Protein backbone atom coordinates (compact mmCIF):
# COMPACT_ATOMS: atom_id res chain seq x y z
CA UNK A 1 0.00 0.00 0.00
CA UNK A 2 1.48 3.29 -1.09
CA UNK A 3 0.69 6.51 0.76
CA UNK A 4 0.83 9.81 -1.07
CA UNK A 5 1.56 13.15 0.49
CA UNK A 6 -1.27 15.07 -1.10
CA UNK A 7 -2.32 17.90 1.23
CA UNK A 8 -5.96 18.01 2.22
CA UNK A 9 -7.72 20.84 0.39
CA UNK A 10 -10.88 20.84 2.45
CA UNK A 11 -14.24 19.21 1.83
CA UNK A 12 -15.30 18.09 -1.61
CA UNK A 13 -18.46 20.21 -1.47
CA UNK A 14 -18.75 23.97 -1.69
CA UNK A 15 -21.58 25.56 0.25
CA UNK A 16 -20.98 29.32 0.61
CA UNK A 17 -23.51 29.63 3.45
CA UNK A 18 -21.82 26.90 5.51
CA UNK A 19 -18.39 28.30 4.74
CA UNK A 20 -19.52 31.74 5.94
CA UNK A 21 -21.05 30.24 9.09
CA UNK A 22 -17.82 28.36 9.83
CA UNK A 23 -15.74 31.51 9.39
CA UNK A 24 -18.08 33.52 11.61
CA UNK A 25 -17.91 30.85 14.31
CA UNK A 26 -14.11 30.83 14.10
CA UNK A 27 -14.03 34.64 14.35
CA UNK A 28 -16.45 34.59 17.30
CA UNK A 29 -14.21 32.11 19.14
CA UNK A 30 -11.22 34.36 18.46
CA UNK A 31 -13.11 37.39 19.81
CA UNK A 32 -14.08 35.52 22.99
CA UNK A 33 -10.60 34.06 23.63
CA UNK A 34 -9.00 37.11 25.33
CA UNK A 35 -11.87 37.62 27.81
CA UNK A 36 -11.60 36.77 31.51
CA UNK A 37 -11.94 33.01 32.20
CA UNK A 38 -15.46 32.99 33.69
CA UNK A 39 -16.92 35.11 30.90
CA UNK A 40 -14.96 33.27 28.22
CA UNK A 41 -16.13 29.83 29.40
CA UNK A 42 -19.77 30.87 29.43
CA UNK A 43 -19.59 32.43 25.97
CA UNK A 44 -17.71 29.45 24.54
CA UNK A 45 -20.53 27.19 25.77
CA UNK A 46 -22.96 29.36 23.79
CA UNK A 47 -20.76 29.10 20.70
CA UNK A 48 -20.44 25.32 21.07
CA UNK A 49 -24.23 25.03 21.28
CA UNK A 50 -24.52 27.06 18.08
CA UNK A 51 -21.86 24.87 16.45
CA UNK A 52 -23.78 21.74 17.43
CA UNK A 53 -27.01 23.23 16.09
CA UNK A 54 -25.28 23.94 12.77
CA UNK A 55 -24.95 20.18 12.24
CA UNK A 56 -28.74 19.89 12.12
CA UNK A 57 -30.03 23.31 11.03
CA UNK A 58 -27.48 25.67 9.52
CA UNK A 59 -30.01 28.43 8.93
CA UNK A 60 -31.14 28.52 12.55
CA UNK A 61 -27.52 28.34 13.71
CA UNK A 62 -26.66 31.33 11.52
CA UNK A 63 -29.54 33.33 13.02
CA UNK A 64 -28.50 32.38 16.56
CA UNK A 65 -24.90 33.34 15.81
CA UNK A 66 -26.05 36.69 14.41
CA UNK A 67 -27.98 37.34 17.64
CA UNK A 68 -24.98 36.25 19.73
CA UNK A 69 -22.65 38.57 17.80
CA UNK A 70 -25.08 41.50 18.09
CA UNK A 71 -25.23 41.00 21.86
CA UNK A 72 -21.47 40.57 22.02
CA UNK A 73 -20.88 43.86 20.20
CA UNK A 74 -23.14 45.61 22.72
CA UNK A 75 -20.99 44.23 25.55
CA UNK A 76 -18.98 41.06 25.98
CA UNK A 77 -21.01 39.96 29.02
CA UNK A 78 -23.60 38.18 26.85
CA UNK A 79 -26.24 36.38 28.88
C-alpha positions as CSV (number, residue, x, y, z in Angstrom):
1,X,0.0,0.0,0.0
2,X,1.5,3.3,-1.1
3,X,0.7,6.5,0.8
4,X,0.8,9.8,-1.1
5,X,1.6,13.2,0.5
6,X,-1.3,15.1,-1.1
7,X,-2.3,17.9,1.2
8,X,-6.0,18.0,2.2
9,X,-7.7,20.8,0.4
10,X,-10.9,20.8,2.4
11,X,-14.2,19.2,1.8
12,X,-15.3,18.1,-1.6
13,X,-18.5,20.2,-1.5
14,X,-18.7,24.0,-1.7
15,X,-21.6,25.6,0.2
16,X,-21.0,29.3,0.6
17,X,-23.5,29.6,3.4
18,X,-21.8,26.9,5.5
19,X,-18.4,28.3,4.7
20,X,-19.5,31.7,5.9
21,X,-21.0,30.2,9.1
22,X,-17.8,28.4,9.8
23,X,-15.7,31.5,9.4
24,X,-18.1,33.5,11.6
25,X,-17.9,30.9,14.3
26,X,-14.1,30.8,14.1
27,X,-14.0,34.6,14.4
28,X,-16.4,34.6,17.3
29,X,-14.2,32.1,19.1
30,X,-11.2,34.4,18.5
31,X,-13.1,37.4,19.8
32,X,-14.1,35.5,23.0
33,X,-10.6,34.1,23.6
34,X,-9.0,37.1,25.3
35,X,-11.9,37.6,27.8
36,X,-11.6,36.8,31.5
37,X,-11.9,33.0,32.2
38,X,-15.5,33.0,33.7
39,X,-16.9,35.1,30.9
40,X,-15.0,33.3,28.2
41,X,-16.1,29.8,29.4
42,X,-19.8,30.9,29.4
43,X,-19.6,32.4,26.0
44,X,-17.7,29.5,24.5
45,X,-20.5,27.2,25.8
46,X,-23.0,29.4,23.8
47,X,-20.8,29.1,20.7
48,X,-20.4,25.3,21.1
49,X,-24.2,25.0,21.3
50,X,-24.5,27.1,18.1
51,X,-21.9,24.9,16.4
52,X,-23.8,21.7,17.4
53,X,-27.0,23.2,16.1
54,X,-25.3,23.9,12.8
55,X,-24.9,20.2,12.2
56,X,-28.7,19.9,12.1
57,X,-30.0,23.3,11.0
58,X,-27.5,25.7,9.5
59,X,-30.0,28.4,8.9
60,X,-31.1,28.5,12.5
61,X,-27.5,28.3,13.7
62,X,-26.7,31.3,11.5
63,X,-29.5,33.3,13.0
64,X,-28.5,32.4,16.6
65,X,-24.9,33.3,15.8
66,X,-26.1,36.7,14.4
67,X,-28.0,37.3,17.6
68,X,-25.0,36.2,19.7
69,X,-22.7,38.6,17.8
70,X,-25.1,41.5,18.1
71,X,-25.2,41.0,21.9
72,X,-21.5,40.6,22.0
73,X,-20.9,43.9,20.2
74,X,-23.1,45.6,22.7
75,X,-21.0,44.2,25.5
76,X,-19.0,41.1,26.0
77,X,-21.0,40.0,29.0
78,X,-23.6,38.2,26.9
79,X,-26.2,36.4,28.9
